[in-house]
Amino acid sequence: MAEIRRLEAEDLLQLNKIHTVVYNRRIDYSKEENQKIDPLGHPADWAIGVFDGKTLLAGMFEIDYLMRFDGHSVKMSGISGVGTLPQARKSGYVRRIFEKILPEAYEKGFVFSNLTPFNHDFYRKFGYEVACARKNISISTGDMSDIRQNGEFVNILANDDTSMLAQIHSAYIADINHGIHRDYWPENRAWKSFTREDPYTTGIHLYVWKDEEGTPRSYIKYQDVTEDGDHNINVLELAFTCKKGLYGALSIVGGLSAQFENFKWLAPVFIDPYDFIGDAWSIETEIKPRDMTRVVNVKTALELMRRPAGKKEGEYVIEVKDESLPVNSGKYLVQFGADGTKVSAASKNPDISCDILTLSQLITGYRSLENALYSRNEGLEVHSNIETLKQVFTLRHQHVTEYF
């Protein structure tokens, strides 16, 4: 009988090997340097797997993050590295792992769980739904030369002080749902990982931009990549504290136009690249629905969700269906006012009924109620009180700031 359990340190190399098979990598594990089990230093028990005796058949990481949600910082589990050996597929092992970890996540106080899927439909079976899109943009670097360079760029290398990066990032994610704190892990582990690349061997460069007064306002991390004969700037991350910081970081691009043909950025959707240049025809842009989320604790999420702007008080009843985590299923009376939000069990008829998939989109601000009512999916029905509900479930800025 296969056993599901948390991994121990000696098991992690097996999980690495599964990832090599699953993600089509080529690694020589006979070399000692490739046997380093976890270069990021994650605890072994952040991984969970299915074992046949001592042999790992399937596994994944469940990473402990702290995420921004409507002005609050809440616990979020990031699902990563899901994989099953070829000979063990179609055995339901991944489903069994989710059946174990979701109730555990609820008991541990996680409010959300996020992942980047190989296939969106696969993870909908476990209550995850698309809740973050990115805007894939491409602009000729020459067209960005009007963004004049001012202030000062500071090159950040491995082992440099990361306090300026942390200051900018904390301000950037403050009001962005799914923004993930990098100061949550001990020993500055997240920032050490973020700054570890050698630019001379990887082509990855990291710069902080300071304004004329010397205040750090943004940073840009990019990689020079050759695609179809073109040399391109591919932005890996751009964070800013304000409008001035955004254009300060972008001002580096025009100066590189003799070296690179195109500027490419998988940007958050609340950024409009048509502001960057005068001639909009030269911009290529495409919305890419990517990351998925699921509410792990419905009651806590409803309590922390921001109240409607300009509406002093009100209430609604929501009925939720969560097949993968039945503890969430039920009717909730949500009452909000000057003293905050109170959520309790409801006995009266619901104003709105939805499944956990729809709720996960609505509650994080990925889509508004009006937009969700056009969905072909049948997980949403509004019965009454629609004006209040439209003020509650609105679009908000969202951006999953980590790649799992």
C-alpha positions, 0 to 999 in steps of 0.5 A: 500500500502506497504511503503519503508522507512529508519528505525527510532530507535524504528523500529530496534527491529522489524528488529532484530526480523525478523533476529531471524526468518530468520537466525534460531536464538533463542532469548528471547525478553522478557528479557531487555538485548535482547532488545538492538536494536543495540550493534554496535551503527549503525545509525537507518537510515542505515537500510531500510525496507518495512512497512505495517502501523507500521509493518516491513515486510522486511528490511536490513542494508546498512552500510557506509564503506570506502573501498580500491580500487587500492590505493584509499579509496572510499565509499562502501555500505555494504548490511547486514541482508537482511530478509523478514517475512515468510508471506511476501515472494514472494512479491518482497519486497527485489527487491523494496528495491534495486530499491530504494537504488541503485540510492540513493547510486549513488547520495550519492557518493558510488562507490561500494556495497558489500555483502555476499550472502545466494545465489549468483544467487539471488543477480545477479538480482541486478547487484552483482557478485562474486568478492572475494574468500577465500582459506579454509585451514587446516594444522596439527599444528604439521606440523607448528612447524618449524615456529620458535617463535621469537619476542613478542606476546602481548595479546589484551583484551577488553578496551585495546589500539587498536592503534597497531591493527589499524597501522597493519591493515591500512598497510595490506589493503593499496594495497588490493582491498575491504580492509575496513578502521576500522578508518572510523566510529567515536568513535573507534566503529569498533575496540571496536567491534573487541576487545569486546570478553572475551577470557575466555567465548568465546575462542576467543584470539587476539595477536599482534606480535612485531619483535625483535626491538619491531615494531608491524608487525602483529596480529592474532585473533583465536578461539579454536573450537572442531569439530568432536572430534578435538580441532582446531585453527580457525583463524578469522583474520590475518593481517600483514605488511610484510612477516616477520609479516606473519610468526611472527603471524603464529609462535604462532601455533607450540607452541600450537600443544600439545593443538590443532590438526589443524590450520584452516584459511579462508585466502585470495587467494593471500596467498599460504599455501604450503609455511608454511610447508615442506610436502605439502601432509598434507595440505587440501585446497579449494577455496571458492567463497564468497563475491559479489560486484557491481560497483555503479558508473562506471565513477568514478571507471574507473577514479580511476582504476590503470593504466597499469604498464609500459604503459605510455599512451593509451585509450579504449572505453568500453560499459556497460549495467546496468539494475538495475542502468541505469545511468551507462549504456552507452559508456565510453572513457577511456584515461590514461597517465602521468597526470592520467585517464580521462573518458568521454562519447564516440561516437565511437564504443566500444573496449569491451562490458560488463554487470555490472556483468562482469565489477564488476569482471574485475574492482576490479581485481577478474579475468583477461580479459583472464580468463573472456573470458572463462566464459559461461556467455554472458555478455562480448565481445571484439571487438578490442584493445585487447592488451591494454585491457589485460593490463588494466584488470588484477588480483590484490590482493583482500580480503573483510576484513569484514563480513557483 
